[in-house]
Amino acid sequence: MRVSGRPTEHSLDHHGLYNLDTIHWNLPTPALYEQALRAHEGVLSHMGPLVVRTGHHTGRSANDKFVVEEPSSREHIWWGDINQPIDTAHFELLHHRLASYLQMKEVYVQDCYVGADPDYRMPVRIISEYAWHSLFARNLFIQPTPEELPSFVPEFTVIAAPRFHAIPSLDQTRTETFILLNFAKKLVLIGGSSYAGEIKKSLFTVMNYLMPFREVLPMHCSANIGADGRSALFFGLSGTGKTTLSADAARTLIGDDEHGWSPNGIFNFEGGCYAKMIRLSATAEPEIYATTQRFGTILENVTVRNADRRLDLDDESLTENTRGAYHISAIPNASETGMGGHPQVVLFLTCDAFGVLPPVARLTPEQAMYHFISGYTARVAGTEKGVTEPAPVFSACYGAPFMPLHPQRYAELLGRRLAEHGTQVWLINTGWSGGPYGVGERLQIPHTRAMVNAVLDGQLDGVPTRTDAIFGVQIPESCPGVPAAILDPRGTWPNSADYDAQARKLAAMFAVNFAKFADQVDPRIAAAGPLVD
């Protein structure tokens, strides 16, 4: 065994790894570039990004994630299709074979923190087969100082070996790909997938399990701070505008994806960003676009022209889910600390393709918890193969695939934080108005930005509102910079009876989805949902 870099220890035996070749420990970015290019893991593109391909897995393999069923966590896990159980014996078998596979191979180690707040941060170790996965970890997580490294002890470890595959009939996995979380051993095993998002999201899942026991609400959201020091949270599933609306040059970005809300305030779990790159515009998203012309950025499945090594960000031949991983310092207005005060405003973003939700509405605390547990948006034609008409998407807590506990646990924490700090919660619809997708028109981004800014600046605090007859939310009668006519969704439809029918249809979908949680949810929260005939 040989060691390169600056190790905190010279062995990985206690992680079950023996007889390794060179261990590359905490290599800096230039050295990881050299290793990745030497091993032909990627290519160097114009202006410096490292471009890699992830093979047949160009996104998360949600159905291949399992949680080890063991005594310390068994009673806490929300078991089901999302948190599928696997027994300890099969975990140990896979761990043993994975360790055997890595014998006499080079591995790369990064020691990092998850969590910007020193009171809640978790030291983690990422052991990877690929150099570029080690660079990914270095970009996405928080780097210890040189003074902290000699005494660094990980609380959780991830071992990622993309070229090692499970045997489903032997290992009781669904396919050859696996993501296994063992909370007792504080270990994550990833195999059969090169998609780096599995590393990021497995540690997010770990934080989502651990943090509620420390009275911290883990959140799948972005966060920023205004010049007045008031912070805000943006929740929303893919396609709702979360990244676009939270990236505001006039506000400081705390983080774009994963945060905790503790008794101290809010803090970023990460030290980097993992953004979609497909059809990225230098005009509409200049800060993110600039990262594609920067040394240190990793670009997954982005097309590079062989002739001049320039990028084609519009090419979707490999996947729509092209990704860029870069350190948050690449964003000019990013927070240096990754922390902020208790948020004054929380925004739930949804892209309602049914065309019935108001573009802006205030929620009561009970409605906030109802919509938080529901996590609604809608898919539309063109965003996914086979989707030709609006289809509802409900993802509990706006991040169901990463929530090991029952959604009510997170909703209770949210309700407590809202009450403690008098935080306002607003629903923002970035979807359709005047009819559903294919009939109506999508709300204009300048109008949505005007509504978001009005909420953040407190301009809607004293504006008269009316109560929506079906969804019960409070709709402002006016908003600076927005035509009053579009604020009333029913009035934008040519035929109000058609709107009523569509609204009742969506309300029924909410009710059917929420029924899955009703047995463990406070009846006051269930009663805060839309009116169903």
C-alpha positions as CSV (number, residue, x, y, z in Angstrom):
1,M,0.0,0.0,0.0
2,R,1.2,3.5,-0.9
3,V,-0.2,6.8,0.3
4,S,-0.3,10.1,-1.6
5,G,-1.6,13.4,-0.4
6,R,-1.9,14.4,3.3
7,P,-3.5,11.5,5.1
8,T,-5.2,11.7,8.5
9,E,-4.2,8.0,8.9
10,H,-2.4,5.5,6.8
11,S,-5.0,2.7,6.7
12,L,-8.6,2.2,5.8
13,D,-8.8,-1.2,7.6
14,H,-11.5,0.0,10.0
15,H,-13.7,0.8,7.0
16,G,-13.3,-2.9,5.9
17,L,-10.8,-2.1,3.2
18,Y,-7.6,-4.1,3.0
19,N,-4.6,-4.6,0.7
20,L,-5.3,-1.5,-1.3
21,D,-2.8,-0.1,-3.8
22,T,-2.2,3.7,-3.6
23,I,-4.5,5.7,-1.3
24,H,-4.8,9.2,-2.6
25,W,-5.7,11.2,0.5
26,N,-7.3,14.6,0.3
27,L,-5.7,15.5,-3.0
28,P,-6.3,19.2,-4.1
29,T,-8.2,20.0,-7.3
30,P,-5.1,20.2,-9.7
31,A,-3.9,16.8,-8.5
32,L,-7.3,15.3,-9.0
33,Y,-7.5,16.7,-12.5
34,E,-4.1,15.0,-13.2
35,Q,-5.3,11.7,-11.8
36,A,-8.7,11.8,-13.7
37,L,-7.0,12.6,-17.0
38,R,-4.3,10.0,-16.5
39,A,-7.0,7.4,-15.9
40,H,-9.1,8.6,-18.9
41,E,-12.0,9.3,-16.6
42,G,-12.8,12.6,-18.5
43,V,-11.6,15.2,-20.9
44,L,-10.4,18.8,-20.4
45,S,-12.7,21.3,-22.1
46,H,-12.2,24.9,-23.2
47,M,-11.7,27.3,-20.3
48,G,-10.9,24.4,-17.9
49,P,-13.9,22.3,-16.8
50,L,-13.5,18.6,-16.5
51,V,-16.1,16.8,-18.6
52,V,-17.1,13.3,-17.6
53,R,-19.7,10.7,-18.7
54,T,-21.7,8.6,-16.2
55,G,-22.7,5.8,-18.6
56,H,-26.2,4.4,-18.6
57,H,-27.0,6.0,-15.3
58,T,-27.5,9.7,-16.0
59,G,-29.7,10.3,-12.9
60,R,-30.4,8.8,-9.5
61,S,-31.5,5.2,-9.3
62,A,-34.2,5.8,-6.7
63,N,-35.5,2.2,-6.8
64,D,-32.1,0.8,-6.0
65,K,-31.7,2.5,-2.7
66,F,-32.1,0.4,0.5
67,V,-31.9,1.1,4.2
68,V,-30.4,-1.7,6.4
69,E,-33.1,-2.9,8.8
70,E,-31.3,-3.0,12.2
71,P,-32.3,-2.4,15.8
72,S,-31.0,1.2,16.3
73,S,-33.1,2.7,13.4
74,R,-35.8,0.2,12.7
75,E,-38.5,1.9,14.7
76,H,-37.8,5.3,13.2
77,I,-37.6,4.6,9.5
78,W,-40.6,5.3,7.3
79,W,-40.6,2.0,5.5
80,G,-42.1,1.6,2.1
81,D,-41.3,2.1,-1.6
82,I,-38.9,4.9,-0.8
83,N,-37.1,3.4,2.2
84,Q,-36.9,-0.2,1.2
85,P,-35.4,-2.6,3.8
86,I,-32.4,-4.9,3.4
87,D,-31.2,-7.2,6.1
88,T,-27.8,-6.9,7.8
89,A,-26.6,-10.2,6.4
90,H,-26.9,-9.1,2.8
91,F,-25.4,-5.8,3.6
92,E,-22.4,-7.5,5.1
93,L,-22.1,-9.8,2.1
94,L,-22.0,-6.9,-0.3
95,H,-19.6,-4.9,1.8
96,H,-17.2,-7.9,2.0
97,R,-17.3,-8.5,-1.8
98,L,-17.0,-4.8,-2.5
99,A,-13.9,-4.6,-0.3
100,S,-12.4,-7.7,-2.1
101,Y,-13.0,-6.0,-5.4
102,L,-11.1,-2.9,-4.3
103,Q,-8.0,-4.9,-3.2
104,M,-4.9,-3.8,-5.1
105,K,-6.7,-0.9,-6.6
106,E,-6.1,2.8,-6.2
107,V,-8.7,4.7,-4.2
108,Y,-9.3,8.4,-3.5
109,V,-10.3,9.7,-0.1
110,Q,-11.8,13.1,0.8
111,D,-12.4,14.1,4.4
112,C,-15.1,16.8,4.5
113,Y,-17.9,18.3,6.6
114,V,-21.6,18.3,5.9
115,G,-23.2,21.3,7.5
116,A,-21.9,24.9,7.7
117,D,-22.9,25.5,11.3
118,P,-20.1,24.2,13.5
119,D,-22.6,23.2,16.2
120,Y,-24.3,20.7,13.8
121,R,-21.8,19.8,11.1
122,M,-21.0,16.2,10.5
123,P,-17.5,15.0,9.5
124,V,-17.7,12.5,6.6
125,R,-15.3,10.5,4.6
126,I,-15.8,9.7,0.9
127,I,-13.8,6.8,-0.5
128,S,-14.1,6.5,-4.2
129,E,-12.9,4.4,-7.1
130,Y,-12.8,7.4,-9.4
131,A,-10.6,10.5,-9.0
132,W,-13.4,12.7,-10.4
133,H,-15.8,11.5,-7.7
134,S,-13.2,12.7,-5.2
135,L,-13.2,16.1,-6.9
136,F,-17.0,16.0,-6.8
137,A,-16.9,15.5,-3.0
138,R,-14.3,18.3,-2.7
139,N,-16.6,20.7,-4.7
140,L,-19.9,19.8,-3.0
141,F,-19.0,19.4,0.6
142,I,-17.2,21.6,3.1
143,Q,-13.4,21.3,3.3
144,P,-11.7,21.2,6.7
145,T,-8.9,23.6,7.4
146,P,-5.3,22.2,7.3
147,E,-5.3,22.5,11.1
148,E,-8.4,20.4,11.4
149,L,-7.3,17.5,9.1
150,P,-4.8,15.8,11.5
151,S,-7.5,15.1,14.1
152,F,-10.3,14.5,11.6
153,V,-12.5,11.5,12.5
154,P,-15.5,10.7,10.3
155,E,-18.9,10.1,11.7
156,F,-20.2,8.7,8.4
157,T,-18.4,7.1,5.5
158,V,-19.4,6.6,1.9
159,I,-17.7,4.0,-0.3
160,A,-18.4,4.5,-4.0
161,A,-17.3,1.8,-6.5
162,P,-19.1,2.3,-9.8
163,R,-17.5,-0.6,-11.6
164,F,-18.5,-3.1,-8.9
165,H,-22.0,-4.6,-9.4
166,A,-24.4,-6.5,-7.2
167,I,-25.8,-9.9,-8.0
168,P,-29.5,-9.5,-7.5
169,S,-30.3,-13.1,-6.9
170,L,-27.6,-13.3,-4.3
171,D,-27.7,-9.9,-2.7
172,Q,-31.5,-9.3,-2.7
173,T,-31.1,-6.0,-4.6
174,R,-33.4,-5.0,-7.5
175,T,-30.6,-4.7,-10.1
176,E,-26.8,-4.7,-10.2
177,T,-26.9,-1.1,-9.0
178,F,-27.2,-0.4,-5.2
179,I,-27.2,2.4,-2.7
180,L,-27.2,0.9,0.8
181,L,-27.5,3.0,4.0
182,N,-26.5,1.5,7.3
183,F,-27.2,3.8,10.2
184,A,-25.8,1.4,12.8
185,K,-22.4,1.1,11.0
186,K,-22.5,4.7,9.8
187,L,-21.7,3.5,6.3
188,V,-23.1,4.0,2.8
189,L,-22.2,1.6,0.0
190,I,-22.7,2.7,-3.6
191,G,-22.0,0.4,-6.6
192,G,-23.1,0.0,-10.2
193,S,-23.6,3.7,-10.9
194,S,-21.2,6.5,-11.9
195,Y,-23.8,9.2,-11.3
196,A,-22.1,11.4,-8.7
197,G,-25.5,12.7,-7.4
198,E,-25.8,9.4,-5.5
199,I,-23.0,10.5,-3.2
200,K,-24.5,13.9,-2.6
201,K,-28.1,12.6,-2.0
202,S,-27.0,9.6,0.2
203,L,-25.4,12.1,2.7
204,F,-28.4,14.3,2.4
205,T,-30.5,11.3,3.4
206,V,-28.2,10.7,6.4
207,M,-28.6,14.3,7.5
208,N,-32.4,14.0,7.1
209,Y,-32.3,11.1,9.5
210,L,-29.9,12.4,12.1
211,M,-30.8,16.1,12.3
212,P,-34.5,15.9,13.6
213,F,-33.1,14.1,16.7
214,R,-31.1,17.2,17.4
215,E,-34.1,19.5,16.8
216,V,-32.9,20.6,13.4
217,L,-35.3,20.6,10.4
218,P,-33.5,19.3,7.3
219,M,-34.8,20.9,4.2
220,H,-34.6,20.3,0.4
221,C,-34.6,24.0,-0.5
222,S,-32.6,26.9,-1.5
223,A,-31.9,29.9,0.7
224,N,-30.8,33.5,0.4
225,I,-30.5,36.7,2.4
226,G,-31.5,40.3,1.5
227,A,-29.5,43.5,2.1
228,D,-31.7,44.0,5.2
229,G,-30.5,40.8,6.7
230,R,-33.8,39.0,6.2
231,S,-33.4,35.4,5.0
232,A,-35.8,33.4,2.9
233,L,-36.3,29.7,1.9
234,F,-37.4,28.5,-1.5
235,F,-39.0,25.0,-1.7
236,G,-39.9,23.4,-5.0
237,L,-39.5,20.3,-7.1
238,S,-37.7,20.2,-10.5
239,G,-39.0,22.7,-13.0
240,T,-40.7,25.0,-10.5
241,G,-38.1,27.8,-10.7
242,K,-36.4,27.2,-7.4
243,T,-32.8,27.8,-8.6
244,T,-33.8,30.7,-10.9
245,L,-35.8,32.6,-8.4
246,S,-33.4,32.1,-5.5
247,A,-30.4,33.2,-7.6
248,D,-30.9,37.0,-7.3
249,A,-28.0,39.3,-7.7
250,A,-29.5,41.7,-5.2
251,R,-29.5,38.9,-2.5
252,T,-26.8,36.8,-1.0
253,L,-27.0,33.1,-1.8
254,I,-26.7,30.8,1.2
255,G,-27.1,27.6,-0.8
256,D,-29.1,26.2,-3.7
257,D,-30.3,22.8,-2.5
258,E,-29.9,21.4,1.1
259,H,-30.3,23.3,4.4
260,G,-31.0,22.9,8.1
261,W,-33.1,25.1,10.3
262,S,-31.7,24.9,13.8
263,P,-32.3,26.9,17.0
264,N,-29.4,29.0,15.7
265,G,-30.9,29.8,12.3
266,I,-30.5,28.3,8.9
267,F,-27.3,26.8,7.5
268,N,-26.2,25.2,4.2
269,F,-25.5,21.5,4.4
270,E,-23.1,21.8,1.5
271,G,-20.2,23.9,0.2
272,G,-21.0,23.7,-3.5
273,C,-23.7,23.5,-6.1
274,Y,-25.0,20.7,-8.4
275,A,-26.9,22.5,-11.1
276,K,-28.7,21.5,-14.3
277,M,-26.7,22.6,-17.4
278,I,-29.1,21.8,-20.2
279,R,-29.8,24.9,-22.4
280,L,-28.1,27.1,-19.8
281,S,-28.3,30.8,-20.9
282,A,-25.5,33.3,-20.3
283,T,-28.2,36.0,-20.3
284,A,-30.8,34.4,-18.0
285,E,-28.4,32.7,-15.6
286,P,-25.0,34.4,-16.0
287,E,-23.6,33.3,-12.6
288,I,-24.2,29.6,-13.3
289,Y,-23.2,29.9,-16.9
290,A,-19.8,31.4,-15.8
291,T,-19.1,28.1,-14.0
292,T,-18.9,26.3,-17.3
293,Q,-15.9,28.4,-18.2
294,R,-14.0,27.7,-15.0
295,F,-11.2,25.4,-13.8
296,G,-12.5,23.1,-11.1
297,T,-16.0,22.6,-12.4
298,I,-17.1,19.1,-13.2
299,L,-19.6,18.7,-16.1
300,E,-21.6,15.5,-16.3
301,N,-22.8,14.3,-19.7
302,V,-22.3,17.6,-21.3
303,T,-21.3,17.4,-25.0
304,V,-17.8,18.6,-26.0
305,R,-16.9,19.2,-29.6
306,N,-13.7,17.3,-30.4
307,A,-12.4,19.9,-32.8
308,D,-12.0,22.8,-30.3
309,R,-13.1,21.2,-27.0
310,R,-15.9,23.8,-26.7
311,L,-19.2,22.9,-24.9
312,D,-22.6,22.4,-26.5
313,L,-24.9,23.0,-23.6
314,D,-28.0,22.6,-25.8
315,D,-27.1,19.0,-26.7
316,E,-29.4,16.5,-24.9
317,S,-28.3,13.4,-26.8
318,L,-26.9,11.8,-23.6
319,T,-29.5,13.1,-21.2
320,E,-31.7,16.1,-20.3
321,N,-30.1,15.8,-16.9
322,T,-26.7,17.3,-17.7
323,R,-25.1,18.5,-14.5
324,G,-22.4,20.8,-13.3
325,A,-20.7,20.5,-9.9
326,Y,-18.8,23.5,-8.6
327,H,-17.7,25.1,-5.4
328,I,-20.1,27.7,-4.1
329,S,-17.3,30.3,-4.2
330,A,-17.8,30.3,-8.0
331,I,-21.1,32.2,-7.4
332,P,-20.2,35.9,-6.9
333,N,-22.9,36.7,-4.4
334,A,-22.5,33.5,-2.3
335,S,-22.4,33.6,1.5
336,E,-18.9,33.1,3.0
337,T,-20.3,31.4,6.1
338,G,-23.2,29.4,4.6
339,M,-25.4,30.5,7.5
340,G,-28.2,33.0,8.0
341,G,-30.8,34.1,10.6
342,H,-34.2,32.6,11.1
343,P,-36.1,33.1,7.9
344,Q,-38.8,35.7,7.7
345,V,-40.4,34.2,4.6
346,V,-40.8,30.7,3.3
347,L,-41.9,30.2,-0.4
348,F,-43.5,27.0,-1.7
349,L,-43.0,27.0,-5.5
350,T,-45.2,24.9,-7.7
351,C,-45.6,24.7,-11.5
352,D,-49.3,24.0,-11.7
353,A,-49.9,22.7,-15.2
354,F,-53.7,22.4,-14.4
355,G,-53.9,26.2,-14.4
356,V,-56.0,26.6,-11.2
357,L,-53.6,27.6,-8.4
358,P,-53.2,31.3,-7.8
359,P,-49.8,32.9,-8.8
360,V,-49.3,34.1,-5.3
361,A,-51.2,33.3,-2.0
362,R,-50.5,33.4,1.7
363,L,-50.9,30.2,3.7
364,T,-51.9,29.7,7.4
365,P,-49.5,27.6,9.5
366,E,-51.8,24.6,9.1
367,Q,-52.0,25.1,5.3
368,A,-48.2,25.4,5.2
369,M,-47.8,22.1,6.9
370,Y,-50.4,20.5,4.6
371,H,-48.7,21.8,1.4
372,F,-45.3,20.9,2.9
373,I,-46.4,17.3,3.4
374,S,-48.0,17.3,-0.1
375,G,-45.0,18.7,-2.0
376,Y,-47.1,19.3,-5.2
377,T,-46.1,20.3,-8.7
378,A,-47.1,18.9,-12.2
379,R,-45.3,17.4,-15.1
380,V,-46.2,18.6,-18.6
381,A,-45.6,17.4,-22.2
382,G,-42.0,17.8,-23.3
383,T,-40.5,17.6,-19.8
384,E,-40.6,13.8,-19.6
385,K,-40.9,11.1,-22.3
386,G,-44.4,9.9,-22.6
387,V,-46.0,12.8,-20.8
388,T,-48.6,14.4,-23.2
389,E,-50.9,16.1,-20.6
390,P,-50.6,17.5,-17.1
391,A,-49.9,14.9,-14.5
392,P,-49.6,15.7,-10.7
393,V,-46.4,15.1,-8.8
394,F,-46.5,14.8,-5.1
395,S,-43.2,14.5,-3.2
396,A,-43.5,14.7,0.6
397,C,-41.5,17.6,2.1
398,Y,-40.5,18.5,-1.4
399,G,-37.9,15.7,-1.2
400,A,-39.6,12.4,-0.5
401,P,-36.7,10.2,-1.9
402,F,-34.4,11.5,0.7
403,M,-36.6,11.5,3.8
404,P,-36.1,8.4,6.0
405,L,-38.5,9.5,8.7
406,H,-42.3,9.9,8.4
407,P,-43.2,13.3,6.8
408,Q,-45.2,14.3,9.9
409,R,-41.9,14.4,11.8
410,Y,-40.5,17.1,9.5
411,A,-43.9,18.9,9.3
412,E,-44.0,19.1,13.1
413,L,-40.5,20.7,13.2
414,L,-41.6,23.1,10.4
415,G,-44.7,24.1,12.3
416,R,-42.7,24.7,15.5
417,R,-40.1,26.9,13.7
418,L,-42.9,28.9,12.0
419,A,-44.6,29.6,15.3
420,E,-41.4,30.5,17.1
421,H,-40.3,33.1,14.6
422,G,-43.5,34.4,13.1
423,T,-42.4,33.3,9.7
424,Q,-44.8,33.9,6.8
425,V,-45.4,31.1,4.2
426,W,-46.5,31.9,0.7
427,L,-47.5,29.7,-2.3
428,I,-46.0,30.8,-5.6
429,N,-47.4,29.2,-8.8
430,T,-44.9,29.5,-11.7
431,G,-47.1,27.4,-14.0
432,W,-50.2,28.1,-16.1
433,S,-52.9,30.7,-16.1
434,G,-56.1,31.0,-18.1
435,G,-56.4,27.3,-18.7
436,P,-54.3,24.1,-18.3
437,Y,-51.1,23.4,-20.3
438,G,-51.9,23.5,-24.0
439,V,-54.8,25.9,-23.5
440,G,-53.6,28.7,-21.1
441,E,-50.3,30.5,-21.0
442,R,-47.5,30.1,-18.6
443,L,-47.1,32.9,-16.1
444,Q,-44.3,35.3,-17.2
445,I,-41.1,35.2,-15.3
446,P,-41.0,39.0,-14.7
447,H,-44.4,38.8,-13.1
448,T,-43.3,35.9,-10.9
449,R,-40.2,37.8,-9.9
450,A,-42.3,40.8,-9.0
451,M,-44.5,38.7,-6.8
452,V,-41.6,37.0,-5.1
453,N,-39.9,40.4,-4.5
454,A,-43.1,41.9,-3.1
455,V,-43.3,39.0,-0.7
456,L,-39.7,39.3,0.4
457,D,-39.9,43.1,0.7
458,G,-43.1,43.0,2.8
459,Q,-45.1,44.9,0.2
460,L,-48.0,42.4,0.5
461,D,-48.3,42.5,4.3
462,G,-51.2,45.0,4.4
463,V,-52.8,44.3,1.0
464,P,-56.4,43.1,1.2
465,T,-57.0,39.5,0.3
466,R,-59.8,37.2,-0.6
467,T,-60.2,33.5,0.3
468,D,-60.0,31.0,-2.5
469,A,-63.3,29.0,-2.5
470,I,-61.7,25.6,-3.0
471,F,-58.1,25.8,-1.8
472,G,-58.8,28.2,1.1
473,V,-55.6,30.2,0.6
474,Q,-55.5,34.0,0.9
475,I,-55.0,35.7,-2.5
476,P,-53.9,39.4,-2.6
477,E,-56.1,41.7,-4.5
478,S,-53.1,43.6,-5.8
479,C,-49.3,43.3,-6.2
480,P,-46.8,45.9,-7.3
481,G,-45.6,45.3,-10.9
482,V,-48.3,42.6,-11.6
483,P,-51.6,43.1,-13.5
484,A,-54.4,42.6,-11.0
485,A,-56.3,40.4,-13.5
486,I,-53.8,37.5,-13.3
487,L,-54.0,37.3,-9.5
488,D,-57.4,35.7,-9.6
489,P,-56.9,32.4,-11.5
490,R,-60.7,31.8,-11.9
491,G,-61.1,35.1,-13.7
492,T,-58.4,34.3,-16.2
493,W,-60.3,31.3,-17.6
494,P,-62.7,32.0,-20.5
495,N,-65.3,29.8,-18.8
496,S,-65.5,29.9,-15.0
497,A,-67.4,26.6,-14.9
498,D,-64.5,24.9,-16.6
499,Y,-62.1,26.4,-14.0
500,D,-64.4,25.1,-11.2
501,A,-64.3,21.6,-12.6
502,Q,-60.6,21.6,-13.1
503,A,-60.0,23.0,-9.5
504,R,-62.2,20.3,-8.0
505,K,-60.3,17.7,-10.0
506,L,-57.0,18.9,-8.6
507,A,-58.4,19.2,-5.1
508,A,-59.4,15.5,-5.3
509,M,-55.9,14.6,-6.3
510,F,-54.5,16.4,-3.2
511,A,-57.0,14.5,-1.0
512,V,-56.1,11.1,-2.5
513,N,-52.4,11.8,-2.0
514,F,-52.8,13.1,1.5
515,A,-54.7,10.0,2.6
516,K,-51.4,8.2,2.8
517,F,-50.3,10.3,5.7
518,A,-53.6,10.9,7.5
519,D,-53.1,8.2,10.2
520,Q,-50.1,10.0,11.7
521,V,-51.0,13.6,10.9
522,D,-52.7,16.1,13.2
523,P,-56.4,16.4,12.1
524,R,-56.0,20.2,12.0
525,I,-53.4,19.8,9.3
526,A,-55.6,17.4,7.3
527,A,-58.5,19.9,7.6
528,A,-56.4,22.6,6.1
529,G,-56.4,21.0,2.7
530,P,-58.6,22.0,-0.3
531,L,-62.3,21.6,-0.2
532,V,-63.4,18.2,-1.7
533,D,-67.0,17.6,-2.8
